[in-house]
Every structure is written in C-alpha cells, then in structure tokens.
Amino acid sequence: MKKTLLLTLSSFSFALFMAGCTGQMAAPGLSDSEKEDACINLDRKLIKVDKFLTIVERNSAFHLAEADLAMEAPGITESNNKPRMLKDGNKRRAEIEAERQKLGCEPLEK
C-alpha cells in the first residue's frame, strides 16, 4: 500500500513539475478578448514603470531616499539608491515590453 501511494504521489508530482516547466501544456491559447485584456494590463504596468522612471530621473538621490520612493513601487525595485532604481526600472520596462511583443500587442505610439 505504501509503495503504491509513494509511486502515485511521485508520478503525479513529476507530471505537475513537467507541465509547470514547459508552460505550454498548462496554458491554452488566448482568445482575442483575453489577449486585449492582457495587453491593457501590460500597458498599465508600463505606464506605472514609466512614471516611476520619470520621477527617479527628475529628483536627486537625497530626495529619493527621503521620499522612500522604492516603497511606493513594489515590483519595480526595493532599492533607495538612484542608479540602482534606474537600472531596476529599465530592466522591468524591458521585461514588460518583451511580454507585449510575445503576446503580439500593438506597438505603443510615442
């Protein structure tokens, strides 16, 4: 009984691990409305990152540390160091743009 249970659990966990690693077995294709919603959400995230980068670029390092801007931008950076904040923000922006391209979203107008 123990061997059967162990074999069943290990094969089930292996199947979950393999499905999670590929990502394609677990995620079906997106419909047009789901794709549009995903693009809108990515655009919102991109706007948030752009706003963050603008604020960081326009302020001095002292004011950024005083304002504790990093706490207001979870998911972008956890640093209060201006160069690190800019680096993290640009990295996050590149990630979001890569996701937009992968989904096939329309290019943003500048």
MDTraj code that builds the backbone (N, CA, C; nanometers):
import mdtraj as md
import numpy as np

residues = "MET LYS LYS THR LEU LEU LEU THR LEU SER SER PHE SER PHE ALA LEU PHE MET ALA GLY CYS THR GLY GLN MET ALA ALA PRO GLY LEU SER ASP SER GLU LYS GLU ASP ALA CYS ILE ASN LEU ASP ARG LYS LEU ILE LYS VAL ASP LYS PHE LEU THR ILE VAL GLU ARG ASN SER ALA PHE HIS LEU ALA GLU ALA ASP LEU ALA MET GLU ALA PRO GLY ILE THR GLU SER ASN ASN LYS PRO ARG MET LEU LYS ASP GLY ASN LYS ARG ARG ALA GLU ILE GLU ALA GLU ARG GLN LYS LEU GLY CYS GLU PRO LEU GLU LYS".split()
xyz = np.array([
    [0.0822, -0.1191, 0.0000],
    [0.0000, 0.0000, 0.0000],
    [0.0864, 0.1253, 0.0000],
    [0.1913, 0.1248, 0.0836],
    [0.2791, 0.2411, 0.0912],
    [0.3543, 0.2635, -0.0402],
    [0.3956, 0.1526, -0.1039],
    [0.4671, 0.1646, -0.2303],
    [0.3761, 0.2218, -0.3391],
    [0.2517, 0.1796, -0.3415],
    [0.1565, 0.2286, -0.4410],
    [0.1296, 0.3771, -0.4212],
    [0.1103, 0.4155, -0.2969],
    [0.0866, 0.5560, -0.2653],
    [0.2092, 0.6409, -0.3009],
    [0.3274, 0.5923, -0.2675],
    [0.4501, 0.6637, -0.2988],
    [0.4681, 0.6768, -0.4502],
    [0.4432, 0.5707, -0.5227],
    [0.4565, 0.5740, -0.6683],
    [0.3555, 0.6702, -0.7302],
    [0.2333, 0.6702, -0.6805],
    [0.1290, 0.7579, -0.7318],
    [0.1631, 0.9041, -0.7055],
    [0.2039, 0.9354, -0.5839],
    [0.2383, 1.0730, -0.5500],
    [0.3596, 1.1222, -0.6276],
    [0.4605, 1.0371, -0.6412],
    [0.5800, 1.0800, -0.7139],
    [0.5511, 1.0999, -0.8626],
    [0.4701, 1.0144, -0.9223],
    [0.4375, 1.0329, -1.0641],
    [0.3492, 1.1557, -1.0843],
    [0.2570, 1.1810, -0.9923],
    [0.1718, 1.2997, -1.0015],
    [0.2547, 1.4267, -0.9874],
    [0.3465, 1.4288, -0.8911],
    [0.4300, 1.5483, -0.8734],
    [0.5235, 1.5676, -0.9922],
    [0.5743, 1.4593, -1.0500],
    [0.6583, 1.4704, -1.1690],
    [0.5788, 1.5276, -1.2864],
    [0.4555, 1.4828, -1.3037],
    [0.3710, 1.5350, -1.4118],
    [0.3417, 1.6832, -1.3920],
    [0.3143, 1.7243, -1.2679],
    [0.2920, 1.8667, -1.2402],
    [0.4175, 1.9484, -1.2664],
    [0.5313, 1.8945, -1.2276],
    [0.6577, 1.9641, -1.2497],
    [0.6837, 1.9823, -1.3984],
    [0.6620, 1.8806, -1.4759],
    [0.6859, 1.8905, -1.6200],
    [0.5876, 1.9864, -1.6863],
    [0.4642, 1.9847, -1.6444],
    [0.3650, 2.0766, -1.7017],
    [0.3970, 2.2199, -1.6629],
    [0.4459, 2.2416, -1.5433],
    [0.4815, 2.3761, -1.4990],
    [0.6074, 2.4279, -1.5653],
    [0.6990, 2.3401, -1.5984],
    [0.8236, 2.3830, -1.6611],
    [0.8031, 2.4276, -1.8050],
    [0.7215, 2.3564, -1.8793],
    [0.7032, 2.3935, -2.0192],
    [0.6107, 2.5117, -2.0321],
    [0.5080, 2.5193, -1.9509],
    [0.4147, 2.6306, -1.9558],
    [0.3167, 2.6186, -2.0706],
    [0.3476, 2.5383, -2.1712],
    [0.2600, 2.5269, -2.2855],
    [0.1532, 2.4206, -2.2639],
    [0.1803, 2.3222, -2.1848],
    [0.0806, 2.2192, -2.1601],
    [-0.0306, 2.2734, -2.0701],
    [0.0043, 2.3632, -1.9796],
    [-0.0923, 2.4122, -1.8824],
    [-0.1682, 2.5346, -1.9312],
    [-0.1152, 2.6081, -2.0299],
    [-0.1775, 2.7330, -2.0732],
    [-0.2305, 2.7207, -2.2158],
    [-0.3621, 2.7178, -2.2310],
    [-0.4176, 2.7134, -2.3661],
    [-0.4020, 2.8489, -2.4341],
    [-0.4289, 2.8562, -2.5644],
    [-0.4193, 2.9814, -2.6382],
    [-0.5198, 3.0834, -2.5879],
    [-0.4878, 3.2088, -2.6048],
    [-0.5735, 3.3167, -2.5572],
    [-0.6705, 3.3579, -2.6669],
    [-0.7924, 3.3883, -2.6272],
    [-0.8885, 3.4424, -2.7222],
    [-0.8551, 3.5890, -2.7462],
    [-0.9226, 3.6509, -2.8430],
    [-0.8945, 3.7910, -2.8747],
    [-0.9236, 3.8831, -2.7576],
    [-1.0328, 3.8602, -2.6870],
    [-1.0665, 3.9472, -2.5738],
    [-0.9676, 3.9288, -2.4584],
    [-0.9235, 3.8054, -2.4330],
    [-0.8244, 3.7815, -2.3281],
    [-0.6907, 3.8441, -2.3650],
    [-0.6555, 3.8359, -2.4939],
    [-0.5313, 3.8965, -2.5410],
    [-0.5373, 4.0482, -2.5249],
    [-0.6512, 4.1066, -2.5588],
    [-0.6679, 4.2511, -2.5446],
    [-0.6594, 4.2931, -2.3986],
    [-0.7227, 4.2163, -2.3101],
    [-0.7155, 4.2459, -2.1661],
    [-0.5717, 4.2352, -2.1147],
    [-0.5003, 4.1335, -2.1602],
    [-0.3606, 4.1167, -2.1185],
    [-0.2758, 4.2335, -2.1681],
    [-0.3007, 4.2782, -2.2907],
    [-0.2262, 4.3928, -2.3447],
    [-0.2568, 4.5196, -2.2657],
    [-0.3829, 4.5379, -2.2285],
    [-0.4207, 4.6554, -2.1494],
    [-0.3522, 4.6523, -2.0132],
    [-0.3495, 4.5358, -1.9492],
    [-0.2818, 4.5235, -1.8197],
    [-0.1324, 4.5508, -1.8321],
    [-0.0711, 4.5012, -1.9390],
    [0.0711, 4.5284, -1.9598],
    [0.0952, 4.6763, -1.9868],
    [0.0029, 4.7411, -2.0589],
    [0.0156, 4.8849, -2.0822],
    [0.0075, 4.9627, -1.9515],
    [-0.0809, 4.9216, -1.8630],
    [-0.0908, 4.9876, -1.7322],
    [0.0381, 4.9722, -1.6529],
    [0.0947, 4.8527, -1.6552],
    [0.2209, 4.8299, -1.5857],
    [0.3321, 4.9143, -1.6474],
    [0.3308, 4.9244, -1.7794],
    [0.4320, 5.0030, -1.8487],
    [0.4204, 5.1508, -1.8140],
    [0.2987, 5.2008, -1.8039],
    [0.2766, 5.3401, -1.7647],
    [0.3283, 5.3636, -1.6232],
    [0.3027, 5.2682, -1.5335],
    [0.3494, 5.2799, -1.3951],
    [0.5020, 5.2847, -1.3894],
    [0.5678, 5.1992, -1.4680],
    [0.7138, 5.1968, -1.4702],
    [0.7680, 5.3260, -1.5315],
    [0.7056, 5.3742, -1.6380],
    [0.7498, 5.4997, -1.6992],
    [0.7360, 5.6170, -1.6021],
    [0.6265, 5.6195, -1.5282],
    [0.6064, 5.7257, -1.4290],
    [0.7141, 5.7174, -1.3209],
    [0.7433, 5.5977, -1.2758],
    [0.8478, 5.5755, -1.1761],
    [0.9825, 5.6242, -1.2282],
    [1.0177, 5.5872, -1.3519],
    [1.1457, 5.6279, -1.4089],
    [1.1546, 5.7796, -1.4239],
    [1.0449, 5.8422, -1.4621],
    [1.0435, 5.9878, -1.4756],
    [1.0689, 6.0551, -1.3418],
    [1.0038, 6.0074, -1.2381],
    [1.0223, 6.0647, -1.1044],
    [1.1661, 6.0456, -1.0574],
    [1.2206, 5.9267, -1.0795],
    [1.3578, 5.8991, -1.0355],
    [1.4576, 5.9859, -1.1112],
    [1.4382, 6.0006, -1.2424],
    [1.5321, 6.0808, -1.3216],
    [1.5282, 6.2287, -1.2831],
    [1.4140, 6.2803, -1.2441],
    [1.3983, 6.4231, -1.2168],
    [1.4379, 6.4632, -1.0753],
    [1.4553, 6.3688, -0.9864],
    [1.4872, 6.4015, -0.8467],
    [1.6300, 6.3638, -0.8133],
    [1.6818, 6.4302, -0.7129],
    [1.8166, 6.3977, -0.6664],
    [1.8120, 6.2714, -0.5811],
    [1.9277, 6.2131, -0.5621],
    [1.9368, 6.0911, -0.4821],
    [1.8912, 6.1167, -0.3387],
    [1.9233, 6.2344, -0.2853],
    [1.8834, 6.2683, -0.1489],
    [1.7311, 6.2711, -0.1367],
    [1.6647, 6.3359, -0.2310],
    [1.5189, 6.3445, -0.2245],
    [1.4520, 6.2088, -0.2438],
    [1.5128, 6.1236, -0.3244],
    [1.4579, 5.9901, -0.3440],
    [1.4666, 5.9085, -0.2152],
    [1.5799, 5.9217, -0.1465],
    [1.5955, 5.8496, -0.0209],
    [1.5007, 5.9040, 0.0850],
    [1.4834, 6.0359, 0.0853],
    [1.3916, 6.0982, 0.1811],
    [1.2475, 6.0569, 0.1554],
    [1.2087, 6.0513, 0.0295],
    [1.0704, 6.0180, -0.0045],
    [1.0435, 5.8690, 0.0074],
    [1.1505, 5.7905, 0.0147],
    [1.1371, 5.6456, 0.0214],
    [1.0497, 5.5966, -0.0936],
    [1.0853, 5.6401, -0.2118],
    [1.0088, 5.6116, -0.3329],
    [1.0010, 5.4625, -0.3628],
    [1.1005, 5.3867, -0.3231],
    [1.1019, 5.2441, -0.3530],
    [0.9841, 5.1726, -0.2880],
    [0.9393, 5.2199, -0.1735],
    [0.8257, 5.1561, -0.1072],
    [0.6961, 5.1776, -0.1844],
    [0.6910, 5.2850, -0.2633],
    [0.5718, 5.3124, -0.3424],
    [0.5720, 5.2373, -0.4747],
    [0.6790, 5.1682, -0.5074],
    [0.6914, 5.0999, -0.6351],
    [0.7261, 4.9524, -0.6172],
    [0.6379, 4.8752, -0.5547],
    [0.6679, 4.7330, -0.5399],
    [0.6668, 4.6652, -0.6766],
    [0.7547, 4.5725, -0.6947],
    [0.7642, 4.5027, -0.8211],
    [0.8601, 4.5687, -0.9185],
    [0.9041, 4.6902, -0.8889],
    [0.9997, 4.7577, -0.9753],
    [1.1375, 4.7528, -0.9106],
    [1.1458, 4.8005, -0.7869],
    [1.2730, 4.7997, -0.7151],
    [1.2471, 4.7993, -0.5651],
    [1.3501, 4.7612, -0.4926],
    [1.3446, 4.7677, -0.3467],
    [1.4596, 4.8527, -0.2940],
    [1.5276, 4.9199, -0.3859],
    [1.6447, 4.9982, -0.3501],
    [1.6097, 5.1451, -0.3329],
    [1.6895, 5.2149, -0.2557],
    [1.6789, 5.3603, -0.2435],
    [1.7983, 5.4286, -0.3083],
    [1.8802, 5.3530, -0.3780],
    [1.9964, 5.4034, -0.4485],
    [1.9530, 5.4421, -0.5897],
    [1.9722, 5.5686, -0.6290],
    [1.9206, 5.6189, -0.7558],
    [1.9698, 5.5387, -0.8772],
    [2.0993, 5.5105, -0.8914],
    [2.1419, 5.4314, -1.0079],
    [2.0790, 5.2925, -1.0108],
    [2.0658, 5.2332, -0.8938],
    [2.0049, 5.1000, -0.8870],
    [1.8558, 5.1075, -0.9210],
    [1.7893, 5.2136, -0.8762],
    [1.6470, 5.2316, -0.9068],
    [1.6268, 5.2467, -1.0576],
    [1.7144, 5.3246, -1.1219],
    [1.7049, 5.3417, -1.2670],
    [1.7315, 5.2104, -1.3400],
    [1.8315, 5.1367, -1.2928],
    [1.8644, 5.0083, -1.3546],
    [1.7483, 4.9102, -1.3409],
    [1.6927, 4.8996, -1.2206],
    [1.5802, 4.8093, -1.1973],
    [1.4570, 4.8504, -1.2784],
    [1.4319, 4.9816, -1.2857],
    [1.3179, 5.0315, -1.3615],
    [1.3307, 5.0025, -1.5097],
    [1.4496, 5.0258, -1.5646],
    [1.4716, 4.9966, -1.7069],
    [1.4646, 4.8474, -1.7363],
    [1.5122, 4.7666, -1.6416],
    [1.5042, 4.6212, -1.6582],
    [1.3581, 4.5763, -1.6577],
    [1.2793, 4.6301, -1.5662],
    [1.1366, 4.5950, -1.5586],
    [1.0630, 4.6405, -1.6854],
    [1.1000, 4.7587, -1.7361],
    [1.0388, 4.8103, -1.8586],
    [1.0683, 4.7163, -1.9759],
    [1.1924, 4.6686, -1.9863],
    [1.2302, 4.5760, -2.0931],
    [1.1539, 4.4441, -2.0822],
    [1.1335, 4.3968, -1.9588],
    [1.0573, 4.2724, -1.9385],
    [0.9127, 4.2882, -1.9861],
    [0.8516, 4.4006, -1.9519],
    [0.7131, 4.4241, -1.9905],
    [0.7017, 4.4382, -2.1419],
    [0.7963, 4.5088, -2.2038],
    [0.7940, 4.5230, -2.3490],
    [0.8133, 4.3878, -2.4175],
    [0.8953, 4.3001, -2.3608],
    [0.9141, 4.1661, -2.4167],
    [0.7836, 4.0859, -2.4067],
    [0.7128, 4.0988, -2.2947],
    [0.5840, 4.0308, -2.2789],
    [0.4831, 4.0826, -2.3809],
    [0.4808, 4.2149, -2.4021],
    [0.3899, 4.2756, -2.5002],
    [0.4197, 4.2212, -2.6399],
    [0.5469, 4.2110, -2.6738],
    [0.5850, 4.1614, -2.8047],
    [0.5480, 4.0142, -2.8199],
    [0.5661, 3.9382, -2.7136],
    [0.5341, 3.7958, -2.7153],
    [0.3841, 3.7735, -2.7361],
    [0.3022, 3.8597, -2.6762],
    [0.1575, 3.8497, -2.6932],
    [0.1114, 3.9037, -2.8282],
    [0.1945, 3.9830, -2.8924],
    [0.1564, 4.0407, -3.0203],
    [0.0707, 4.1650, -3.0058],
    [0.0934, 4.2403, -2.8983],
    [0.0182, 4.3647, -2.8765],
    [0.0616, 4.4687, -2.9791],
    [-0.0285, 4.5626, -3.0046],
    [0.0041, 4.6701, -3.0981],
    [0.1131, 4.7577, -3.0377],
    [0.2022, 4.8105, -3.1224],
    [0.3082, 4.8975, -3.0693],
    [0.2507, 5.0261, -3.0115],
    [0.3178, 5.0749, -2.9081],
    [0.2749, 5.1991, -2.8445],
    [0.3144, 5.3196, -2.9288],
    [0.2284, 5.4194, -2.9313],
    [0.2608, 5.5436, -3.0016],
    [0.3416, 5.6322, -2.9082],
    [0.4356, 5.7052, -2.9640],
    [0.5189, 5.7922, -2.8806],
    [0.4886, 5.9349, -2.9075],
])
top = md.Topology()
chain = top.add_chain()
for i, resn in enumerate(residues, 1):
    res = top.add_residue(resn, chain, resSeq=i)
    for name in ("N", "CA", "C"):
        top.add_atom(name, md.element.get_by_symbol(name[0]), res)
traj = md.Trajectory(xyz[None], top)
